[in-house]
Amino acid sequence: MKRISFTLVFVLISHLVFSQTAPQADIGSIRQNLKKLNVLGSVLYIAAHPDDENTRLLAYLAQEKHYRTGYLSLTRGDGGQNLIGTEQGELLGLIRTQELLAARRTDGAEQFFSRANDFGFSKNPEETLKFWDKDKVLGDMVWVIRNFRPDVMICRFPTTGEGGHGNHTASAILAQEAFSAAADPKRYPEQLKYVGVWQAKRLLWNTFSFGSVNTTSPDQFKINVGGYNPILGKSYGEIAAESRSNHKTQGFGSARQRGDAFEYFKTILGDAPKTDLMDGVDVTWARIPFGSSISAQLAAISKTFNDEAPQTSVPTLVKLLDDVDQTVATNKAFQTVRLTEVANSSYDYWHKQKTRELKDLIAQCAGLWFEAYVPQPAYALGDTVTSATQVINYSNINIKLEKLSYGDSFFTLKGSALPQGQLQTIPLKPFVAAHISQPYWLESPNGIGSYTINDELKVGNPENPDAPQVTYVFNIAGKEIRYTRKLVYKYADPARGEIYQPLKITPPVTANIAEKAYVYNNTQPQPVQIKLKSFTNTTGSISLKPVKGWKISPAKIDFTDKAKGAEWAVTFSVWPTDTKTNTGVLQADIIANGKTFSRGLLDIRYNHIPAITIFPPAQAKLVSIDLKTAGKKIGYIAGAGDLVPDALREVGYDVHLLTENDIVNADLSVYDAIVTGVRAYNVSGRLAYEQPRLMEYVKNGGNLVVQYNNNNGLVTKQIGPYPFTVVNQRVTEEDAKVTFTDPQNPVLNYPNKITNADFNDWIQERGLYFVSDIDSQYSTPLQMNDTGMAPNKGALIVANFGKGRFVYTSLAFFRELPAGVPGAYRLFINLLSKPKN
């Protein structure tokens, strides 16, 4: 670990808000923040994924009880399904990170993560902890606990398995161990250079009633969290629904709930609460030395606060801030504590926390607004970044802007009073863009179960803690007060209004290879197009790194005098040296202005979250397969979003995305096969009405291939010509043994002979949401199971109907084909290829 002050560590681990540049300054927010200043208590909620958190409880704890409330999600939800787009894996994790931050902005809690990667559904905690690297993830949890210092810790799930998912159970197992480890100086002692040990008062399990699983009971400790907040004008059930509805990739839009609602708890470790969640914890200012005087001042300020003139409270709030600072600086008793315990002192911790809250409240009451922005969305590495700040004082309070800085270099201003109601625009000193703005957990290649984090001090943060920011030094009512604002880019969208986006620091030139995977079934050259974009004026060249067993032409392509913003494309020819099955990684290397880069550009845009830009490795997969195809024209009915159509085009299929009009009115017989996308029967209500037409297509000789659907929310249960039931069963071990129960079945023989080798190198899982109650008209050619589970034939069912064939498959082709898994291609092509009679 690099050396860093405890103060900076505290700032790094603190809540990061991006959607606005300054705290909300409406009277409701000010009133809530004034109440929060008088509460010195904290609660940390712990679970495995985005959407696991209890948003109603978080809203109640943060907005009603005014505790510092956090949610530690061990993963970023990378392995889940995406109902609004095609992003999978780490890209989905980026989206769900922002969805969680949006949820926290709604319910008032803070967000933290570990390095654990959501590798997909896990049936037991042993598998989960094997992939996650238990020691490192536990260390991350201890780090967050020692920074956040919760008085109470709460698990969403138990250690006994009722949570279903192995990740859920593992999160509870780790929470129990972290509860004690955070207080043990012998555990993770390297952290103690920056933080102190910490012992929470208790660890509780927030019991639940989900579907048929009810773990609550009348004798458990309970809290009514269904109250109404008149300052916010909402119940906590309403706030919770708004928070949860940010989880759009999971389809968790929720109805607002009103009225009494009880949350139940079982004590796992520590003292059991009897009458209050914080039993035995003093959450008033009396918990720290000399806090009673601060509490008295806050009571007086609250009593005299004027909703119509909040600025009248600024002088007393400034005096309170001054008193807090003076007490810390001069009190000998505190100095003794600080010298002996340093960061573990409650005074030290709560002074930092409440000072930050108090400074924000002063700016809110004073009507002081300020932000820092850049004139363009992106700058190349090494370029000079120009920026400016805007400041306005809406009140009659005497406020001066004395200093501004980017980094460690301050420059002093004249310090004249800010005139009331007049917007001031001040240019900032230029600086050189020094670091590409890549999410810190994606800076280096990672394994299946956890991200590689190069700087351990960044662990826990939802976003990059070292994003460019500006420091302001104001003199407010005679006291010097320091604030920071992140540098942002803002623009006006004609439909959405003013939009704030993160500042992007980019490579000088990026290279996007057109396809994620290039699949070959012969030695004929394929064109590989690469789209380049320049973020600065540049000259250089691009080449493809040599790959064993493959030929590339030409060796290099030069480019000259490309202006900033230029976009162009180049094409290489790539082909395998023989027809043997072979895979490789194609990498584009760019030399720009004398330096080598190998990064692409990926923008993710959804209206409910800030823009996401990353610079992934400029790579694609090369796959040479012994692959035979039959048929040419495929109709595809889109589902929740997948990349299967692109994968089929890669091997030469002519894929048409079918509309409702096509399905109802067009001649479907022209298609050699029709395929439905993943979860199509969950997200497309019109399929219930189009289904007879699809069955008619099959009966007349067509080939319909239906990919997996969730068992909940099917628009029709009559998916096939004969009955079967979609159930929540899956095989999560991607290397699970596959047995051929019907070796002569055409789907295993035409046009490709499928063998056990075709199930090598699958990723994440075999399949999900298998089928059961399968009618005898269906053949079940495959059988598989996870370790210790009963064999399951529900991954693939096939039936002849009329002159045609119906196929339903729960195998995870939507993951395997974009990843270029050879055997998955061979089997899926067989599903598309109905032998001619």
N, C-alpha and C positions, 0 to 999 in steps of 0.2 A: 504493500500500500504506500502511496505517496503521502508525505507529511501534509497535514491540513489542520487549520484551527477548528476547534469545536464549534465556534460560531458559524463558520462556513458550512460545516457538516449539517448543522441545524437548518441552515437556509436551503441546502441541497435537498434535504428530505422533506421540505415543507410542500404544501399544496400548490400546484401549478395550475393557473387558470389561463386559458388562451382566448376564449370567445370574447373577452372584453379586456381593455387595457387598464381599467381602473375598477375598484370595487363598486357595486351598485350603491347609489347614494340617495335612494328614495327613503322616505321617512320610516317605512316598514323595516327596511334593511338596517337603518340606523338604530331603531328601537331594539331590534333583535341583537345587534352587535353590542349595544350598551348593556343589555342583560347578560350577554356572554362574557363580558369583561369581569363580571362578579362571580364566575364559576371557574373553579380550578380542578377539573376532573376530566378523565380521558377514558375512552373505550375503543378497543380494537377488535373488529369483526374479522374472522378468518374463514376462507373457503378456497375452492380450487380454481374456479373459472369466473369470467364475466358472466353475469346473470344468476350466479349462485347466491348473491347477497340478498338479505331481507331489507328491501328499500323502505318499507314502512317503519321497521325498527330503527334503521339508520336515520330517517327523517325525524322520528320522535326524539332520539337521543341528541341529535345535533340542533334541532330547532325548538324543541320543547324544554329539554333538560339543559341545553346549551353546553354539553360536554364537547370537548375536542374528540371527534368521532372519525375513525378511519376504517377503511376496508382493505385488507390485504388479500388480494387474489393471487394465488401462487402462480397461475399461468395467465397468459393473455388470450386464451380461447382459440389458439391457433388450429386445433384439430377438429373444430366443430364444422357444421354445415352453414352455408351462406345462402339465405333466402332472397337476397336483393342483388346479387351479382355473381361473378365467376371467380372471385378471389378465393384462394385456398391457402392453407399453411400459414407461413409467417405474414403473408399479405392480409389474410383474414385477421390475424392477431393485431396488426396495425389498426385496422378498422375498429375492432372490438375494444382496443385500448382507448380510442377516441370516444366510442360510445359510452364506456365506463366513466370517462372524464365528464362527458355531458350529463350522465346520470348524477354524478357527485355535485356538479354545479346546481342541479335541481334539488337534491335532498340535503345538501349542506355538509356532507362528509368529505373526507380526503381519500385519495386513492394511492395504493402502493402495490408493488409486484415483487416476485422473486425472479430468479433466472430460469425457473422451470418452464419447459416447453410442453404445451398440450399436444401430445403425440397421438391423440385419438382415444376412443373409448377403451377403458381398461376394466376387466372384470374383478380384479383384486388389487389390494394395496401393494402386495409383494412385487407384482409386475411394474406398477407405477414407480415405486421407490428404486427399482433396478434401473429404469430408464432415466429417472430424474437426477440421479447422483444424490442420494439422501443427505450426505454430509454437507454438501455445498448448499443445497436448498434449505436445510435446517439452519446453516450459518446465516443465510439471507434473512430468515425469519427472526433469528436472534438479533441481527443487525437492526432490523426495522423496530423490533420491540425495544431495544436499548436506546434508539433514537426517539421513538414516539412515546415511550414510557407510559403504557396504558395502566390505569388502575384496575380495569376489568378487561379480560379477554373473553371473547365469545366465539364458539365454533358453530358453523351452520350444520355440520354433520357429525355423527358419532363415529367411534372407532369400531363399532360392532357390525357395520355393513348395511344398515338400513338406508343409507344414502344411495345405494345401488352402484354407482360408478366407483371404480377403484381409486380414481383421483380424489373423489370426495372423502373416502375413508382415509386415504393417505394424508389429506390435509388435516384431519383431526388427530391422527397419530403424531404428526409432526408438531402440531400446536401444543399437545401435551408435553412433548419433550422440550420444546422451545420455552414453555412456561418456566421450567426449572433451569434450563441451560442459560437463559438470559441473566439469571441471578448468580451464576457460578463463575467466578473469575478464572477458573481453570478451563472453561469451555470458550473456545474462540478468543484466546487472550490477546491476539493481534489487534482485535477491535478496540481494546481498552486504551490504546493510544489516543483515541478520538472520542469515545463514549464511555460511560460508566455502566456497571452492572445494574440490572433492574429486576425487581420482583413485583409482579402484579399481585393484587389482593386475591383474585380468584379467577378460575377458568370455568366458564359455563358452556353448556350445550343448549342452543336454541332449538328445542324440540319442534316437531312439525307434524302436519297432517297433509300428506300428498297422496291423492288418489286413494288406494286401498291401504296405504301405510300410515298409521296414526301412532305417533310416539309420544303424544301428550297425555297427561293424566291430571285429574283434579288436585292431587296432592303436590304437584310441582309448583315452584315459585312462578308467579305470573305477573304481567304488567299489562294494563289497558293502554294500548298505543293508538287507539282510534279517536283520540281527541281532536279538537278544533282549535286552530291558532287564529284569533281575531286580528292580530297584527298582519298576518299574511293573507287572511281571508280564505283559508283552506284548511281542510282536515288533513291529518297525516296520511290517511288512505288516499286522498286526492294527490298529495305531493308524491307519494310512493308510486302511484300509477304513472304520473308524468315522468318520474325518474326511470321506471322500468321500461317505459315505452321507447326510451332511447336505444334499447337493445334490438334494433331493427333487423340486423343480420340473422337473429335468432327467431324473428317473428313473435316478439314478446310484447306487442302493443297491449296495454291493459286498460280495463274500465276503471274509472275512479270509484273508490269505495268510501262510504260514509258510515258513521256510527261506531259503537263500541267494537273493539277488536283486541283480543288478548294474545300475547306472546308468552310461551311457556319455556321454563329453563330447568335443567338439571345441573347440579354442581359436579364438576369433574375433579378439580383440584382447588385447594385453598378453602377459605371459610365460606360456608353457605350463606347467602343472603336470607334475611328473615322478613324484613319489611320494605327494604329498598335495595335496588341494584348496587348502590354504593355503600351499603352497610359497612361501618368500620373505616370508611374513607372520608376524611374531611375535605369537602370540595369547595370550602370557602377560603378567603384570603388568610384565615387563621392557620392554614396548614403550613405557612412559611413564616419565618421570624419577621415581626414588625408589620404583619399584613393587616392587622385590625384597623390601623389608621387609613390604609388605602380603601378598605371596605367602607369605612365611614364617609370618605370623600365621594366614592361612587354613589352611595345612597343619596347624598346631598345633590349631586349632579343630576341623578335620575329624577329626583323630586321636583327640581326646578326646570327640567328640560322643556323647551317650548317647541312643539311640533311645527309651528308656523315660522319660527326663527331659530333653527338649530345652531346658527352661527354664534348665538349668544352664549352657548356652552363652551365655545372654543377656548377662551382664556382659562377656565377652570380645568378643562381637559389637559391643556398644555401644562398648567401648574401641577396636575397629577402626574403627568409624564416626567416632569422635572423632579418631583418628589421621589418617584420610583428610582430614577437614575441616581439621584443624590444618595438615597438610602443604600443602594448597591455599592456606590463608590466609597462611602465613608464609614459604614458600620463595621466596627472591628469584629463583632461576633460573626458577621457574614464572611468577612475576609478570612477568619480562621477556618470556617467551614469550606470556603472555596479553595484554600491552600491544601486542605487535607483530602477533600472529596472531589474537587474540581467539577466535572460535568455531572456528577451524581447528585449534586445539591438540588433539592427541590426549588430553592430560591433561584438558582441559576437557570434552571429549566423554565420555570414559570415566568421569570423576569423576561426572558427572550420571547416566550410565546405571547405574553400579555402586552409587552412593549410593541410588538408588531401589530397586534389588534388595536391598541390604543392609537398608534400613529395613523392607521387606516381610518379609524373613527374620527380623528381630528380633521383629516383631509375631507372626509364625507361631510362633516358638519360645517366646515369652512367653505364648502362649494368649490374646492380646489380640484381641478381636473387637469391632467397632463398625460401625454403619450409621446413615444418616440417612433419614428417611421422612416422608411427608405422609399425612394421614388420609383423603384422597379422591383419586380418580384425575385430576381435572381442575380447573383454575382459570381463570377468564376474565381476559383482558388487563385490567390495572388493579386487579384484586382483590388483597386481602391474603392471602398464603400463610402458613399456620401449619405448623410442622413440629417434629419432635423427633428426638433421637438416643438410641440405646441402646448402652451400653458394658458389657462384662464382661471381667474379668481372671480367667482360669482358673488362673493360676499363683500362686506365692508371691513373685513378683518385685515390688519396690516400684515401682508405676506410679501416676502422678498425671495427671489430665486438667486442664491449666492454663488453656487457652483454646479457644474455639470461634468460628467466624465463618462468615457467608455473605457472599460478596463480599469487600470490603476492610475491613469493620467487624468487629473482634474484640471479644468480651467475655470478661472474665477471671472464672474460677471460683475457688472457695476453694482448689482444688489439694490437697485431702486425698487420701490414698492410696486407690486403688480396692480395696475389700475382695474377697478371693479368692472367686470363685464366685457373686457377688451381682450380678444384672443391675441396672444403673442406667439410668433413663429421665430425660432432661433436655430440657425444652422449649427450642427455639431461638427467637431473635428473629424476629418476623414480617418479611416483606419483600413488596414490591409486584411482582406479575407484570408484567414489562416487555416481553417478546418472545414472540411466538407460536412454539411449538415445531415449526416447519416444517423438514424437512431442508434444509440450506443449499444444496444443488444444485437444489432445487425452489422456491426463494424467488422466482425471476423466470422469465418465459417463456423457453424455450430453442428452439434450432433443431433440425434433423434430426440433426446429427452431434455436437453437444457441448452441455453444460450451461452456463448463464450463472452464474458464481460472482461474487458481489458483493464478497466479502472474500477476496483472493488468499491470505491466510495460512491459510485453512481447507483449501486444496487438499491432497489426499493423505489426509485423514481419512476413515475409513469412516462416521462419524457426526458429529453436531454437537459440536465440541470445547468449546463454551461452554454446554453444558447445565448447569442449576443444580447446584452442588455445595457441600459443607460442608468447611471446613478444621478439622482437629484439631491441637492442640499438646499432646503428652504429654511428661511427664518420666519417662523409663524408665531405671532404674538410674543416676539422676543426670544424664542428658543430655536436653536438649530436642529432641524429634523431631516433625516435622510430617508429617501425612498428609491425604489428601482422600478423600471418598466422594461419589458422585453421589446427589442426592435422588431417591428412588424411592417408588412406591406399592406396597404389598404387601397381599395378601389371601389367604385360605384357600379354595381350591376343593374342594368335597366329593370330587371324583374325582381331582384332580391334586395336592392338597396346597397348600403355600405357593407362591404365585406372585408374582414381582417384575415390575413393569411400569414403563416410563418415565413420569415426570411429564409431564402434558400442560398446556401453556398455550394457551388457545383464544381465538378471537374471542368477544365477548359473545354473539352469536347467529350460528348457521350456517344456511345454506339449501341444501338438496339438491334440485335439479331431478330429477323422477322418472325421466326418460329421458335418455340421452346424446345422442340425436338424435330429432327429430320429422320424420317424412317425410310429405309431402302429395302427393296426386295430383289434388287439386281445391282449390277455395277455401273449403271448409267449415271452420268453426272447430274446432280441437281443444282439449280441456282440457289445460292444463299445470299439473300439481300440483307444489307445492313444499312439502317438509317442513322445518319450522324447529325448531331446538332452542336453548334458552336456557341459557347457562352461568353466568348471574348474573341478579339481579332487574333487569328492564328494561322499557322502554316505547319504542315506535318504529313503524316502518312498513317495508313491503317493496314494491318496484316492479320492473318489468322494463324494462331500458334499451331505448329505441326502436331498431328495426332497419328500415333502408330496404327498402321493398317488402313490409312486413309490418304487420299491425294487431294491437294488443294491448289487451285490456280486462279489468278496469278499469285505470286509470292507476296506482292505488296502493291498498294494503290496510293499514290501521292495526292495530296490536296494543298493548294496554295491560296494565300490571301483570302481566307474565309472570314467574313465580317461577323461581328457579334450578332447572334440571332439567326445565322444562316443554317439552313437544313438541306441536306442532300442525301442521296442514296448511292451505294456502290454494290456491286454484285461479284461474288466469287463463285467458282464451280467447285463442288466437293463430291467425292465418290469413294466407295470402298474399293480396296485392291482385289477382293475376292468376294464370293457369295456366302462365306461362312458367317454365322451369327457373331456379331462384334459390336461393341459399344464404345463410345469415347465422348470426351467433352471438347466442344469447339469453343475457343476463346478468341475474342477480338482484342488486339493490342493496338492502342493508339499512341503515336508519338506526336505530341502537340507542343510547339515552341521548345523543343529539346527535351521534354520530359515524357515518360511513359505512363499511360493510364489504361485501365481496363474496366470501365464502369459504364453501365447503361443508364437509362432514365425511365423512371416509372412514376406516373402521376395517378393517384386514386382520388376520384372526385364524387362525393355524395353531399347533398345539400344539408344533411343533418349533422355533419361533422366538418371540422376544418380540412382544407386540402392537405393531402399527404403526398410528399415527394420523397422518393428514395433512389439510391444509385446502386442497383444490384450489380453483381459481376456480369460483364458482357459475355455471356456464355449461352450455349445451347447444347442439347444432347444429340449425339449421333448414334443411330441404331440401325444396324444391318440385320435383317431378319430373313429367314427362309419362310417367305410368306406368299401364299397363293390367294388370289381374290376371285370372286365370282359375282357377277352383277356389277352395276355401275352407278345407278341412280338411287339416291336415298332421300326419303322425306323425313324431316326432323321436326318434332313438336316440342317446343321449348318448355322447360320446367322451371325450377327455381334458379337455374343458372349453372352451366357447366361448359367445359371446353371440348367435349366429345366431337361436335361437328368439325372443329378445326383439326382434330386428330385424324378423323376419317378423310378429310381432304388431303392430308399429308400422304396417305397411301393411295391416292388417285380416285377417290370417290367423288361423285358430283352430288353435293349435299344441298337440298333445298329446305329452308325453314318454312314450315307450313302455317298458313293463317287459317282462321275458322272458315273463311270463304273457300279456301283450297280444299279443306277437309269435307265440307258439306257439298260443294258444287263441282269441284274439279274431277278429272278422271284419275283416280288413285292407282289404277292398274299400271300406270307408267312407272311406278316406283318398285324397284326390286325388293326394297324393304322400307318400312316406316318405323321410326324409333321415337319413343317418348323420352324426354329428358328427365333427370332426377327430380323426384317429388312433383312431377307434372300433375298427378291426380290429387295433390294437396293444394296446389297454388292456382290451378286453372279450372275455375268453376264451370266453364263451358264444355269441358271434356265429358261431363255427365250427359250432355245433349249430343255431343259428337260421337259418343261411344258406339251407338248402333251403326253409324257409317263406317267406323273402323272395323267392327265385327263383320260387316258386309264385305269390306276389302279383303279380310282374311278368308272368309267363306268362298270368295270368288277366285282364290289362288294367291293372295298376298301373304306377306311375311311381316308380322307385327312383333317388335321387340320392345318390351316395357322395362325400363330401368326402375330401381328401387323407389319406394314411397314410404313415408312415415305412416305408422298404423293409426295415428290420430289425425282427424280432419280430412279423411278421404271424401272426395266429392261424390264418389259412387263406390259401392262395394262390388259391383259387377264389372271388374276390370278385365277378366278373361271370359272365354266361352263356357268354362266350367268353373265350379266354385273353388276358392281357396281363401285363406285369411292371412292378411299381413299382420305380423306380430313383432314385438320388440325383442327379437333374438338376433344375435350377431356372432361372428367369429372375428375376434380382434387381433389374434396372433397372425401377423402377415405371413409367417412361415408355417402355419398350421398344415398338417398333412391332409392331402386331398385324395379321396378314394373314388375310383370310377365304378359306379354301381351298374352302369349300363354302357359298357365299352363300345358297343356297336351303334350307339345312338348317332345319327347324322351330325349333330352339333359337335361331336368329338372327332369326326372323321372327314367332314367335307367343308371346304376344300383342303383344310389342313389337318393332319393327323396330330391330335392333341396327346401329349404325354405328361408325366409328372414334372418334367423339366420346364414345362410351360408355366408352372406355378412358382418358379424360382424368382427371387428379387422383387416380389410384390412389396408395396409400401403401405404402411399404417394399419391395414386391415385386409381381411379377405372379403368381408361383406357385412351388410347391416340391414336390419329390418327384413329378416327372412320370412318365409311363408310357412304356414301349417294348415292342417285340415284340408289337405290337398286331394282333390278329386282323383279317382282312379284313372280318368282319361289322360292325366298328365304323366309323363315319364320324369323321373328325377335322376339324371345321369351322374350327379356329383354328391358326395357326402364329405363333411368336414366337421371339425369341432376344436374348440380351445382345450388346453390341457385340463384334464379332470372333468370335462363336460361330456354329456351324451352326444353321440353322432347326430348330425343334423343334415337332412336332405333338402332343406328349404332355400338353398342358394340359387338354384336354377331349375325351372320347371318348363317342360315343352309339351305341346299338344297339337295334334293335327285337328283342323276344324274345316269341314267342307273340303275344298281343294287346297286350302292354305295351311299356314302354321302360326301358332301363337307361342311366344317366348316371354317368360317373366324371369328377370334376373336381379338378385340382390347383391351380386358381386360388385365390388367398388371400382367399376370401370371408369367412373368419373375422376378417380384419382390415378389409376394405373395408366390410362392412355396418355394423358398430358405428360406423365413422368417417363414415357417411352419404354414401358415394360414390355419386352418382346412377346412373352407368352400371352399377355392380356390382349395384345393386338391379334394374335393368331386365333384365340378363342372368340373374341368379339366378331371378327370377320366371319367365322363359322356361323355365329348367330344370325348374321345378316344374309347368309347364303343358303337359301332353301334349295335342296337338290331338285332338279327338274324330273318329273315323273316320266 
